[in-house]
Amino acid sequence: MSEEINEKVINMFKRHINDLPQETEEKIKFFAGFNYVKLKRDSNGKKFVKSNLTSYAKKCHYIVSVMREVDGETCLYNYDIKSADLLKFLKAFDNDTLKGTIIEIEKYIPEDLA
């Protein structure tokens, strides 16, 4: 599901950047320095359910790849961050508690092995 939505959003941003006419009802908007697209329905045309989205978000983890220079070498650090801690992790870069360049943020859901 998320890959389809990601591709849809990426395609909308490409159309916007290239000044092509929008073929969908979703419009690119700008707020607080960022472009965004508001989605009211999922890829199947159903309205979003708050409890389902919240439950899904709690399951998500993120692998955040950070590049740092250590002893003259370029190193890549991969952090496993729970969804609830992602903002706190990003703020640590903003206030210089953590240093480096964020290279990639990849979402995954850990498998329940129990």
KOLVO-309660 format. One record per residue (C-alpha): residue number from 1; residue in one letter; x, y, z. Coordinates in pm, 1 decimal, always signed. Example, Ala and Ser with C-alpha at 12.3 -4.5 7.8 and 13.67 -1.06 7.14 Angstrom:
<atom><num>1</num><residu>A</residu><c1>+1230.0</c1><c2>-450.0</c2><c3>+780.0</c3></atom>
<atom><num>2</num><residu>S</residu><c1>+1367.0</c1><c2>-106.0</c2><c3>+714.0</c3></atom>
***
This chain:
<atom><num>1</num><residu>M</residu><c1>+0.0</c1><c2>+0.0</c2><c3>+0.0</c3></atom>
<atom><num>2</num><residu>S</residu><c1>+265.8</c1><c2>+255.7</c2><c3>+102.5</c3></atom>
<atom><num>3</num><residu>E</residu><c1>+471.5</c1><c2>+198.6</c2><c3>-213.3</c3></atom>
<atom><num>4</num><residu>E</residu><c1>+169.2</c1><c2>+282.1</c2><c3>-430.2</c3></atom>
<atom><num>5</num><residu>I</residu><c1>+102.7</c1><c2>+597.7</c2><c3>-229.8</c3></atom>
<atom><num>6</num><residu>N</residu><c1>+471.5</c1><c2>+695.9</c2><c3>-241.4</c3></atom>
<atom><num>7</num><residu>E</residu><c1>+479.3</c1><c2>+652.6</c2><c3>-619.8</c3></atom>
<atom><num>8</num><residu>K</residu><c1>+155.2</c1><c2>+848.7</c2><c3>-655.5</c3></atom>
<atom><num>9</num><residu>V</residu><c1>+293.0</c1><c2>+1136.5</c2><c3>-445.8</c3></atom>
<atom><num>10</num><residu>I</residu><c1>+627.1</c1><c2>+1133.2</c2><c3>-629.2</c3></atom>
<atom><num>11</num><residu>N</residu><c1>+447.5</c1><c2>+1145.1</c2><c3>-963.7</c3></atom>
<atom><num>12</num><residu>M</residu><c1>+231.4</c1><c2>+1438.2</c2><c3>-847.1</c3></atom>
<atom><num>13</num><residu>F</residu><c1>+539.7</c1><c2>+1630.9</c2><c3>-738.9</c3></atom>
<atom><num>14</num><residu>K</residu><c1>+707.5</c1><c2>+1558.9</c2><c3>-1073.8</c3></atom>
<atom><num>15</num><residu>R</residu><c1>+402.2</c1><c2>+1691.2</c2><c3>-1259.3</c3></atom>
<atom><num>16</num><residu>H</residu><c1>+398.0</c1><c2>+2000.5</c2><c3>-1039.9</c3></atom>
<atom><num>17</num><residu>I</residu><c1>+767.4</c1><c2>+2068.4</c2><c3>-1089.7</c3></atom>
<atom><num>18</num><residu>N</residu><c1>+731.9</c1><c2>+2025.9</c2><c3>-1464.8</c3></atom>
<atom><num>19</num><residu>D</residu><c1>+419.9</c1><c2>+2249.9</c2><c3>-1470.3</c3></atom>
<atom><num>20</num><residu>L</residu><c1>+208.5</c1><c2>+1979.7</c2><c3>-1629.8</c3></atom>
<atom><num>21</num><residu>P</residu><c1>-167.2</c1><c2>+1991.8</c2><c3>-1565.0</c3></atom>
<atom><num>22</num><residu>Q</residu><c1>-288.6</c1><c2>+1794.1</c2><c3>-1265.2</c3></atom>
<atom><num>23</num><residu>E</residu><c1>-496.0</c1><c2>+1489.1</c2><c3>-1362.0</c3></atom>
<atom><num>24</num><residu>T</residu><c1>-616.1</c1><c2>+1416.3</c2><c3>-1009.1</c3></atom>
<atom><num>25</num><residu>E</residu><c1>-807.1</c1><c2>+1605.3</c2><c3>-743.3</c3></atom>
<atom><num>26</num><residu>E</residu><c1>-503.1</c1><c2>+1607.0</c2><c3>-513.0</c3></atom>
<atom><num>27</num><residu>K</residu><c1>-319.8</c1><c2>+1934.7</c2><c3>-547.5</c3></atom>
<atom><num>28</num><residu>I</residu><c1>+31.5</c1><c2>+2019.3</c2><c3>-440.2</c3></atom>
<atom><num>29</num><residu>K</residu><c1>+28.9</c1><c2>+2279.7</c2><c3>-167.7</c3></atom>
<atom><num>30</num><residu>F</residu><c1>+299.4</c1><c2>+2459.0</c2><c3>+24.1</c3></atom>
<atom><num>31</num><residu>F</residu><c1>+311.7</c1><c2>+2518.7</c2><c3>+399.6</c3></atom>
<atom><num>32</num><residu>A</residu><c1>+587.8</c1><c2>+2594.9</c2><c3>+652.4</c3></atom>
<atom><num>33</num><residu>G</residu><c1>+850.9</c1><c2>+2570.6</c2><c3>+380.0</c3></atom>
<atom><num>34</num><residu>F</residu><c1>+748.1</c1><c2>+2229.4</c2><c3>+244.6</c3></atom>
<atom><num>35</num><residu>N</residu><c1>+540.7</c1><c2>+2095.1</c2><c3>-44.4</c3></atom>
<atom><num>36</num><residu>Y</residu><c1>+273.0</c1><c2>+1845.1</c2><c3>+49.7</c3></atom>
<atom><num>37</num><residu>V</residu><c1>-24.2</c1><c2>+1654.8</c2><c3>-92.0</c3></atom>
<atom><num>38</num><residu>K</residu><c1>-336.4</c1><c2>+1591.3</c2><c3>+117.1</c3></atom>
<atom><num>39</num><residu>L</residu><c1>-485.8</c1><c2>+1245.8</c2><c3>+63.1</c3></atom>
<atom><num>40</num><residu>K</residu><c1>-842.0</c1><c2>+1176.4</c2><c3>+176.3</c3></atom>
<atom><num>41</num><residu>R</residu><c1>-866.6</c1><c2>+815.7</c2><c3>+54.5</c3></atom>
<atom><num>42</num><residu>D</residu><c1>-638.6</c1><c2>+515.0</c2><c3>+22.4</c3></atom>
<atom><num>43</num><residu>S</residu><c1>-536.8</c1><c2>+356.5</c2><c3>-307.8</c3></atom>
<atom><num>44</num><residu>N</residu><c1>-861.6</c1><c2>+152.1</c2><c3>-305.3</c3></atom>
<atom><num>45</num><residu>G</residu><c1>-1076.5</c1><c2>+464.6</c2><c3>-275.8</c3></atom>
<atom><num>46</num><residu>K</residu><c1>-1169.4</c1><c2>+402.6</c2><c3>+88.7</c3></atom>
<atom><num>47</num><residu>K</residu><c1>-1157.8</c1><c2>+674.4</c2><c3>+352.3</c3></atom>
<atom><num>48</num><residu>F</residu><c1>-875.4</c1><c2>+650.8</c2><c3>+604.3</c3></atom>
<atom><num>49</num><residu>V</residu><c1>-959.0</c1><c2>+512.8</c2><c3>+950.2</c3></atom>
<atom><num>50</num><residu>K</residu><c1>-775.7</c1><c2>+691.9</c2><c3>+1230.9</c3></atom>
<atom><num>51</num><residu>S</residu><c1>-741.9</c1><c2>+385.7</c2><c3>+1456.2</c3></atom>
<atom><num>52</num><residu>N</residu><c1>-599.2</c1><c2>+174.9</c2><c3>+1170.0</c3></atom>
<atom><num>53</num><residu>L</residu><c1>-343.1</c1><c2>+440.3</c2><c3>+1078.8</c3></atom>
<atom><num>54</num><residu>T</residu><c1>-242.8</c1><c2>+485.6</c2><c3>+1443.4</c3></atom>
<atom><num>55</num><residu>S</residu><c1>-204.6</c1><c2>+110.9</c2><c3>+1493.4</c3></atom>
<atom><num>56</num><residu>Y</residu><c1>+4.4</c1><c2>+83.7</c2><c3>+1175.9</c3></atom>
<atom><num>57</num><residu>A</residu><c1>+228.4</c1><c2>+375.0</c2><c3>+1281.0</c3></atom>
<atom><num>58</num><residu>K</residu><c1>+300.9</c1><c2>+213.9</c2><c3>+1618.2</c3></atom>
<atom><num>59</num><residu>K</residu><c1>+433.3</c1><c2>-97.3</c2><c3>+1440.9</c3></atom>
<atom><num>60</num><residu>C</residu><c1>+670.3</c1><c2>+95.0</c2><c3>+1214.8</c3></atom>
<atom><num>61</num><residu>H</residu><c1>+1041.7</c1><c2>+128.7</c2><c3>+1271.8</c3></atom>
<atom><num>62</num><residu>Y</residu><c1>+1286.5</c1><c2>+330.9</c2><c3>+1065.3</c3></atom>
<atom><num>63</num><residu>I</residu><c1>+1643.3</c1><c2>+255.6</c2><c3>+967.6</c3></atom>
<atom><num>64</num><residu>V</residu><c1>+1814.4</c1><c2>+593.4</c2><c3>+952.4</c3></atom>
<atom><num>65</num><residu>S</residu><c1>+2149.5</c1><c2>+588.1</c2><c3>+771.1</c3></atom>
<atom><num>66</num><residu>V</residu><c1>+2385.5</c1><c2>+863.9</c2><c3>+884.1</c3></atom>
<atom><num>67</num><residu>M</residu><c1>+2721.2</c1><c2>+944.4</c2><c3>+723.8</c3></atom>
<atom><num>68</num><residu>R</residu><c1>+3005.5</c1><c2>+1061.4</c2><c3>+947.0</c3></atom>
<atom><num>69</num><residu>E</residu><c1>+3376.4</c1><c2>+1126.4</c2><c3>+905.1</c3></atom>
<atom><num>70</num><residu>V</residu><c1>+3570.5</c1><c2>+925.1</c2><c3>+1167.2</c3></atom>
<atom><num>71</num><residu>D</residu><c1>+3950.9</c1><c2>+925.5</c2><c3>+1176.5</c3></atom>
<atom><num>72</num><residu>G</residu><c1>+3968.5</c1><c2>+1039.1</c2><c3>+814.0</c3></atom>
<atom><num>73</num><residu>E</residu><c1>+3731.1</c1><c2>+767.5</c2><c3>+692.3</c3></atom>
<atom><num>74</num><residu>T</residu><c1>+3372.4</c1><c2>+799.0</c2><c3>+579.3</c3></atom>
<atom><num>75</num><residu>C</residu><c1>+3149.8</c1><c2>+573.6</c2><c3>+789.6</c3></atom>
<atom><num>76</num><residu>L</residu><c1>+2781.2</c1><c2>+490.7</c2><c3>+769.2</c3></atom>
<atom><num>77</num><residu>Y</residu><c1>+2584.4</c1><c2>+444.4</c2><c3>+1090.2</c3></atom>
<atom><num>78</num><residu>N</residu><c1>+2247.8</c1><c2>+269.0</c2><c3>+1072.1</c3></atom>
<atom><num>79</num><residu>Y</residu><c1>+2009.2</c1><c2>+349.8</c2><c3>+1355.8</c3></atom>
<atom><num>80</num><residu>D</residu><c1>+1695.2</c1><c2>+146.6</c2><c3>+1432.8</c3></atom>
<atom><num>81</num><residu>I</residu><c1>+1436.8</c1><c2>+404.2</c2><c3>+1543.9</c3></atom>
<atom><num>82</num><residu>K</residu><c1>+1082.6</c1><c2>+332.1</c2><c3>+1663.9</c3></atom>
<atom><num>83</num><residu>S</residu><c1>+812.2</c1><c2>+542.9</c2><c3>+1504.4</c3></atom>
<atom><num>84</num><residu>A</residu><c1>+738.2</c1><c2>+719.3</c2><c3>+1833.1</c3></atom>
<atom><num>85</num><residu>D</residu><c1>+1106.6</c1><c2>+822.6</c2><c3>+1864.2</c3></atom>
<atom><num>86</num><residu>L</residu><c1>+1165.8</c1><c2>+944.5</c2><c3>+1508.4</c3></atom>
<atom><num>87</num><residu>L</residu><c1>+1102.8</c1><c2>+1314.6</c2><c3>+1579.8</c3></atom>
<atom><num>88</num><residu>K</residu><c1>+1320.7</c1><c2>+1303.2</c2><c3>+1891.3</c3></atom>
<atom><num>89</num><residu>F</residu><c1>+1599.3</c1><c2>+1144.8</c2><c3>+1684.2</c3></atom>
<atom><num>90</num><residu>L</residu><c1>+1573.8</c1><c2>+1410.9</c2><c3>+1412.3</c3></atom>
<atom><num>91</num><residu>K</residu><c1>+1568.9</c1><c2>+1691.6</c2><c3>+1670.1</c3></atom>
<atom><num>92</num><residu>A</residu><c1>+1897.3</c1><c2>+1556.4</c2><c3>+1808.2</c3></atom>
<atom><num>93</num><residu>F</residu><c1>+2055.3</c1><c2>+1658.8</c2><c3>+1475.5</c3></atom>
<atom><num>94</num><residu>D</residu><c1>+1893.2</c1><c2>+2000.5</c2><c3>+1492.1</c3></atom>
<atom><num>95</num><residu>N</residu><c1>+2033.6</c1><c2>+2073.6</c2><c3>+1838.3</c3></atom>
<atom><num>96</num><residu>D</residu><c1>+2376.3</c1><c2>+1916.2</c2><c3>+1754.1</c3></atom>
<atom><num>97</num><residu>T</residu><c1>+2347.2</c1><c2>+1629.1</c2><c3>+2002.3</c3></atom>
<atom><num>98</num><residu>L</residu><c1>+2403.8</c1><c2>+1398.8</c2><c3>+1702.4</c3></atom>
<atom><num>99</num><residu>K</residu><c1>+2621.9</c1><c2>+1495.8</c2><c3>+1409.7</c3></atom>
<atom><num>100</num><residu>G</residu><c1>+2645.9</c1><c2>+1369.7</c2><c3>+1055.1</c3></atom>
<atom><num>101</num><residu>T</residu><c1>+2452.2</c1><c2>+1373.9</c2><c3>+732.3</c3></atom>
<atom><num>102</num><residu>I</residu><c1>+2129.1</c1><c2>+1179.1</c2><c3>+705.4</c3></atom>
<atom><num>103</num><residu>I</residu><c1>+2160.3</c1><c2>+972.4</c2><c3>+388.7</c3></atom>
<atom><num>104</num><residu>E</residu><c1>+1841.2</c1><c2>+767.4</c2><c3>+393.9</c3></atom>
<atom><num>105</num><residu>I</residu><c1>+1536.4</c1><c2>+690.1</c2><c3>+606.3</c3></atom>
<atom><num>106</num><residu>E</residu><c1>+1380.3</c1><c2>+353.6</c2><c3>+532.9</c3></atom>
<atom><num>107</num><residu>K</residu><c1>+1058.8</c1><c2>+229.5</c2><c3>+693.5</c3></atom>
<atom><num>108</num><residu>Y</residu><c1>+1007.2</c1><c2>-131.6</c2><c3>+797.4</c3></atom>
<atom><num>109</num><residu>I</residu><c1>+782.1</c1><c2>-334.4</c2><c3>+1025.1</c3></atom>
<atom><num>110</num><residu>P</residu><c1>+969.3</c1><c2>-584.3</c2><c3>+1243.0</c3></atom>
<atom><num>111</num><residu>E</residu><c1>+837.5</c1><c2>-936.2</c2><c3>+1213.4</c3></atom>
<atom><num>112</num><residu>D</residu><c1>+668.8</c1><c2>-1074.2</c2><c3>+1521.8</c3></atom>
<atom><num>113</num><residu>L</residu><c1>+865.6</c1><c2>-1392.2</c2><c3>+1586.4</c3></atom>
<atom><num>114</num><residu>A</residu><c1>+660.5</c1><c2>-1500.6</c2><c3>+1889.6</c3></atom>
***
